[in-house]
Amino acid sequence: MIRDGTGRIDAVRSDELPPMLLNEVQQRQRKMTTQEEKHAAQDEHIAAQAAESRDLKRQQLARLTMLNPAAQAALRNLQAKEEFSARRCGQQIEVNKANENERRATTVR
């Protein structure tokens, strides 16, 4: 390029244009290649994370499946304890009523 005194482009030398254009194309190609490599690395990373996530989900499901029978047994045990406790409370209430009735009967005599 030929510039005037103010720096404005005054003319273009046609013999310099092809190397300039080639240089620009090569720079853009290198930039695209770098971006493609980054994208490929990111794709691999995402795929690895997805596989890890699937494995973790499988492990959690296996643990939950194993815990389910244990949880059911624990629930049955708690229910049995609650029923036993309720029966004992009911019996204690009956004993208390009987004692109260007996006390009242002896007080009335």
FIZABA-831126 format. One record per atom (N, C-alpha, C, O, CB): residue in three letters; x, y, z. Coordinates in steps of 0.02 Angstrom, whole numbers, padded with zeros to 5 digits, always signed. Atoms other than C-alpha are relative to their C-alpha. Glycine has a CB too. Layout:
<rs>
ALAXYZ...
</rs>
This chain:
<rs>
MET+00042-00058+00000MET+00000+00000+00000MET+00044+00061+00000MET+00099+00063+00028MET-00048+00000+00060ILE-00036-00063+00002ILE+00054+00174-00033ILE-00043+00051+00037ILE-00102+00060+00021ILE+00015+00024-00074ARG+00037-00048-00041ARG+00004+00305+00093ARG+00025+00071-00016ARG+00082+00082-00036ARG+00008-00016+00076ASP-00020-00069+00010ASP+00003+00492+00078ASP+00030+00026+00066ASP+00041-00013+00112ASP-00061+00044-00022GLY-00032-00031-00058GLY+00078+00612+00206GLY-00042-00005+00063GLY-00013-00004+00118GLY+00016+00071-00014THR+00043+00004-00059THR-00072+00598+00323THR-00011-00072+00023THR-00042-00082+00075THR-00068+00033-00014GLY+00008+00070-00018GLY-00067+00406+00327GLY-00058-00034-00035GLY-00071-00093-00025GLY-00008-00005+00073ARG+00056+00028+00037ARG-00217+00383+00215ARG+00026-00042-00058ARG+00077-00025-00089ARG-00047+00056-00025ILE-00020+00043+00055ILE-00206+00243+00087ILE-00014+00037-00065ILE-00070+00060-00079ILE-00038-00069+00001ASP+00005-00038+00062ASP-00173+00324-00079ASP-00005-00048-00060ASP-00040-00035-00109ASP+00060+00047-00009ALA+00001+00049+00055ALA-00143+00170-00188ALA+00020-00067+00029ALA+00050-00072+00083ALA+00048+00022-00058VAL-00018+00067-00021VAL-00121-00017-00176VAL+00047-00028-00053VAL+00034-00026-00113VAL-00064-00046+00009ARG-00047+00031+00047ARG+00028-00103-00250ARG-00024-00072-00010ARG-00025-00112+00037ARG+00074+00002+00027SER+00031+00064+00015SER-00047-00254-00335SER+00048-00059+00010SER+00026-00115+00020SER-00025-00001-00072ASP-00047+00055-00010ASP+00113-00356-00318ASP+00004-00020+00075ASP+00026-00076+00090ASP+00070+00021-00025GLU-00001+00016-00072GLU+00098-00347-00125GLU-00066-00030+00024GLU-00069-00059+00078GLU+00015+00062+00040LEU+00066+00022-00021LEU-00086-00394-00119LEU-00005-00076+00011LEU-00029-00096+00063LEU-00052+00022-00051PRO+00007+00072-00012PRO-00075-00585-00142PRO+00036-00025+00063PRO+00007-00064+00100PRO+00028-00038-00060PRO-00031+00023-00062PRO+00054-00612-00003PRO-00037+00025+00063PRO-00042-00011+00113PRO+00073+00024+00002MET+00038-00026-00057MET-00048-00500+00113MET-00063-00042+00012MET-00079-00060+00068MET-00018+00074-00011LEU+00061+00040-00005LEU-00207-00596+00076LEU+00016-00071+00024LEU-00020-00098+00066LEU-00037-00002-00067LEU-00020+00067-00021LEU-00118-00763+00095LEU+00017-00001+00074LEU-00003-00047+00110LEU+00061-00023-00041ASN-00018-00004-00071ASN-00047-00709+00263ASN-00064+00004+00043ASN-00069-00030+00094ASN+00044+00063+00013GLU+00062-00006-00037GLU-00221-00659+00322GLU-00039-00066+00002GLU-00066-00085+00054GLU-00044+00056-00031VAL+00034+00064+00003VAL-00297-00824+00264VAL+00034-00051+00045VAL+00001-00089+00080VAL-00003-00027-00073GLN-00038+00047-00042GLN-00159-00922+00352GLN-00012+00014+00074GLN-00020-00032+00114GLN+00074+00004-00017GLN+00013-00018-00070GLN-00185-00826+00515GLN-00070-00023+00021GLN-00079-00051+00075GLN+00006+00076+00010ARG+00068+00021-00017ARG-00372-00859+00510ARG-00005-00077+00003ARG-00042-00104+00045ARG-00050+00027-00053GLN+00000+00073-00001GLN-00341-01043+00470GLN+00029-00026+00066GLN+00002-00072+00096GLN+00039-00028-00060ARG-00031+00020-00064ARG-00225-01059+00622ARG-00048+00013+00057ARG-00054-00028+00103ARG+00065+00038+00011LYS+00048-00017-00052LYS-00356-00973+00730LYS-00058-00051+00001LYS-00079-00073+00054LYS-00027+00071-00010MET+00054+00049+00004MET-00492-01091+00667MET+00023-00068+00025MET-00015-00103+00060MET-00026-00006-00072THR-00027+00064-00022THR-00381-01242+00697THR+00005-00002+00076THR-00013-00052+00108THR+00069-00013-00032THR-00005-00005-00073THR-00347-01185+00875THR-00069-00006+00032THR-00078-00041+00081THR+00033+00066+00021GLN+00068+00003-00027GLN-00533-01160+00906GLN-00029-00070-00007GLN-00063-00095+00038GLN-00046+00051-00036GLU+00024+00068+00010GLU-00573-01331+00832GLU+00031-00047+00052GLU-00003-00092+00078GLU+00016-00025-00071GLU-00034+00042-00050GLU-00444-01411+00948GLU-00031+00012+00069GLU-00041-00035+00107GLU+00076+00015+00002LYS+00031-00016-00065LYS-00520-01320+01098LYS-00070-00032+00004LYS-00089-00060+00056LYS-00005+00076+00010HIS+00066+00030+00001HIS-00694-01378+01047HIS+00003-00076+00008HIS-00037-00105+00043HIS-00037+00018-00066ALA-00007+00072-00005ALA-00635-01557+01027ALA+00018-00020+00072ALA-00008-00069+00098ALA+00055-00025-00049ALA-00019+00014-00070ALA-00554-01552+01200ALA-00061+00009+00046ALA-00071-00030+00092ALA+00058+00045+00022GLN+00060-00011-00041GLN-00714-01479+01274GLN-00051-00057-00010GLN-00082-00079+00037GLN-00032+00067-00017ASP+00046+00056+00014ASP-00818-01614+01188ASP+00021-00063+00037ASP-00021-00099+00065ASP-00004-00013-00076GLU-00026+00059-00036GLU-00706-01749+01262GLU-00013+00007+00075GLU-00033-00040+00108GLU+00076-00009-00013HIS+00011-00013-00071HIS-00719-01669+01434HIS-00074-00009+00018HIS-00091-00038+00069HIS+00023+00071+00019ILE+00072+00006-00011ILE-00909-01658+01421ILE-00021-00074-00002ILE-00060-00096+00039ILE-00040+00041-00052ALA+00016+00071+00006ALA-00919-01840+01365ALA+00024-00038+00062ALA-00011-00082+00087ALA+00032-00030-00063ALA-00026+00033-00061ALA-00810-01893+01513ALA-00043+00016+00060ALA-00057-00027+00101ALA+00074+00022+00013GLN+00044-00019-00056GLN-00919-01795+01634GLN-00067-00036-00005GLN-00094-00057+00046GLN-00011+00076+00000ALA+00063+00034+00008ALA-01076-01872+01561ALA+00007-00074+00019ALA-00037-00102+00052ALA-00025+00005-00073ALA-00012+00070-00019ALA-01002-02047+01580ALA+00007-00007+00075ALA-00020-00054+00105ALA+00063-00028-00036GLU-00009+00001-00073GLU-00951-02009+01759GLU-00068+00010+00035GLU-00082-00024+00084GLU+00049+00055+00023SER+00066-00012-00029SER-01125-01943+01796SER-00044-00062-00005SER-00078-00080+00042SER-00034+00059-00036ARG+00038+00062+00008ARG-01204-02101+01725ARG+00023-00053+00050ARG-00018-00088+00080ARG+00007-00027-00072ASP-00026+00049-00048ASP-01088-02209+01831ASP-00022+00015+00071ASP-00040-00030+00108ASP+00077-00002-00004LEU+00021-00019-00067LEU-01129-02111+01988LEU-00074-00015+00011LEU-00094-00038+00064LEU+00014+00074+00012LYS+00072+00016-00005LYS-01316-02128+01953LYS-00011-00074+00009LYS-00052-00095+00050LYS-00038+00025-00061ARG+00007+00073-00007ARG-01296-02315+01931ARG+00020-00023+00070ARG-00013-00065+00101ARG+00044-00036-00053GLN-00022+00018-00067GLN-01199-02328+02094GLN-00052+00020+00052GLN-00067-00019+00098GLN+00067+00035+00016GLN+00051-00022-00047GLN-01330-02227+02187GLN-00062-00045-00003GLN-00090-00063+00048GLN-00020+00073-00014LEU+00057+00044+00008LEU-01469-02334+02116LEU+00013-00068+00032LEU-00030-00096+00065LEU-00018-00008-00075ALA-00018+00064-00030ALA-01377-02492+02169ALA-00002+00005+00076ALA-00027-00040+00109ALA+00070-00022-00024ARG+00002-00009-00073ARG-01355-02423+02345ARG-00071+00006+00026ARG-00089-00024+00077ARG+00040+00063+00020LEU+00070-00007-00021LEU-01537-02373+02356LEU-00036-00067-00004LEU-00077-00083+00039LEU-00036+00052-00043THR+00031+00066+00008THR-01589-02544+02293THR+00019-00045+00059THR-00022-00083+00084THR+00020-00032-00067MET-00022+00040-00057MET-01484-02625+02429MET-00030+00026+00065MET-00047-00014+00109MET+00077+00000+00004LEU+00026-00029-00062LEU-01547-02505+02562LEU-00075-00011+00006LEU-00102-00012+00062LEU+00016+00074+00002ASN+00072+00005-00002ASN-01729-02529+02515ASN-00024-00057+00046ASN-00066-00045+00088ASN-00027-00010-00070PRO+00022+00053-00046PRO-01749-02700+02600PRO+00017+00016+00072PRO-00023+00003+00117PRO+00032-00066-00020ALA-00020-00018-00068ALA-01654-02637+02752ALA-00046+00055+00027ALA-00066+00053+00086ALA+00073+00024+00002ALA+00045-00054-00022ALA-01763-02481+02759ALA-00069-00028+00015ALA-00102-00008+00063ALA-00005+00055-00054GLN+00066+00030-00012GLN-01920-02586+02745GLN+00000-00039+00065GLN-00048-00036+00103GLN-00019-00047-00059ALA-00006+00037-00062ALA-01860-02699+02886ALA+00000+00047+00060ALA-00033+00034+00110ALA+00063-00044+00001ALA-00002-00049-00054ALA-01822-02548+02994ALA-00069+00031+00011ALA-00089+00042+00068ALA+00052+00056-00015LEU+00067-00028-00006LEU-01994-02476+02957LEU-00047-00050+00034LEU-00087-00030+00077LEU-00028+00018-00070ARG+00042+00051-00033ARG-02079-02640+03005ARG+00017-00004+00074ARG-00028-00012+00116ARG+00010-00069-00033ASN-00022+00002-00070ASN-01977-02642+03166ASN-00028+00060+00038ASN-00053+00052+00094ASN+00078+00000+00004LEU+00028-00059-00033LEU-02030-02464+03207LEU-00075-00006+00009LEU-00102+00012+00062LEU+00017+00064-00041GLN+00072+00009-00006GLN-02211-02504+03171GLN-00018-00049+00055GLN-00065-00038+00093GLN-00030-00024-00067ALA+00012+00049-00053ALA-02203-02656+03285ALA+00011+00032+00068ALA-00027+00020+00115ALA+00046-00062-00009LYS-00014-00034-00064LYS-02126-02549+03423LYS-00056+00048+00017LYS-00077+00053+00075LYS+00067+00037-00003GLU+00055-00047-00012GLU-02262-02418+03401GLU-00063-00037+00023GLU-00097-00015+00069GLU-00015+00041-00063GLU+00059+00040-00020GLU-02398-02551+03411GLU+00008-00026+00071GLU-00039-00023+00111GLU-00011-00059-00049PHE-00013+00025-00067PHE-02319-02626+03566PHE-00008+00056+00051PHE-00039+00048+00104PHE+00071-00030+00005SER+00005-00057-00045SER-02303-02455+03645SER-00073+00022+00009SER-00094+00039+00064SER+00042+00059-00026ALA+00070-00019-00004ALA-02484-02414+03603ALA-00039-00049+00044ALA-00082-00029+00083ALA-00031+00004-00070ARG+00034+00050-00042ARG-02542-02578+03681ARG+00018+00011+00074ARG-00026+00007+00117ARG+00020-00072-00022ARG-00021-00012-00070ARG-02440-02542+03838ARG-00033+00061+00028ARG-00054+00062+00086ARG+00077+00007+00004CYS+00034-00061-00024CYS-02512-02367+03849CYS-00073-00015+00014CYS-00101+00007+00064CYS+00007+00057-00053GLY+00070+00018-00010GLY-02687-02438+03828GLY-00008-00041+00063GLY-00056-00030+00101GLY-00026-00039-00060GLN+00004+00041-00060GLN-02654-02566+03963GLN+00011+00043+00062GLN-00023+00035+00113GLN+00052-00057-00002GLN-00014-00043-00058GLN-02582-02434+04078GLN-00060+00044+00014GLN-00076+00057+00072GLN+00063+00044-00013ILE+00061-00041-00010ILE-02736-02325+04050ILE-00053-00041+00035ILE-00087-00017+00080ILE-00026+00027-00068GLU+00049+00043-00031GLU-02846-02472+04095GLU+00017-00012+00073GLU-00027-00011+00116GLU-00005-00067-00037VAL-00022+00010-00069VAL-02744-02506+04252VAL-00013+00063+00041VAL-00037+00060+00097VAL+00075-00018+00004ASN+00011-00063-00035ASN-02752-02322+04300ASN-00075+00010+00014ASN-00093+00032+00068ASN+00027+00059-00041LYS+00073-00007-00010LYS-02942-02321+04275LYS-00023-00047+00055LYS-00063-00028+00098LYS-00038-00015-00066ALA+00019+00049-00051ALA-02960-02478+04380ALA+00022+00023+00068ALA-00016+00018+00117ALA+00030-00069-00016ASN-00025-00025-00064ASN-02852-02404+04517ASN-00041+00060+00024ASN-00058+00065+00083ASN+00074+00021-00006GLU+00041-00058-00018GLU-02951-02242+04512GLU-00069-00022+00023GLU-00094+00004+00073GLU-00006+00047-00060ASN+00065+00025-00020ASN-03115-02337+04520ASN+00004-00034+00069ASN-00041-00025+00110ASN-00027-00050-00052GLU-00009+00033-00064GLU-03050-02442+04665GLU+00009+00052+00055GLU-00019+00045+00110GLU+00060-00047-00003ARG-00012-00053-00050ARG-02990-02286+04756ARG-00065+00035+00017ARG-00080+00049+00075ARG+00052+00050-00027ARG+00065-00033-00011ARG-03159-02203+04731ARG-00046-00045+00041ARG-00082-00023+00086ARG-00033+00018-00068ALA+00044+00047-00037ALA-03247-02360+04792ALA+00020-00003+00073ALA-00023-00006+00116ALA+00003-00070-00032THR-00021+00002-00070THR-03140-02365+04949THR-00012+00066+00034THR-00023+00067+00095THR+00074-00019+00004THR+00012-00065-00030THR-03164-02180+04979THR-00074+00006+00018THR-00092+00035+00069THR+00022+00057-00048VAL+00072-00004-00010VAL-03353-02196+04965VAL-00020-00043+00061VAL-00066-00022+00096VAL-00039-00022-00064ARG+00017+00044-00055ARG-03361-02338+05096ARG+00012+00032+00062ARG+00001+00003+00115ARG+00037-00064-00001
</rs>
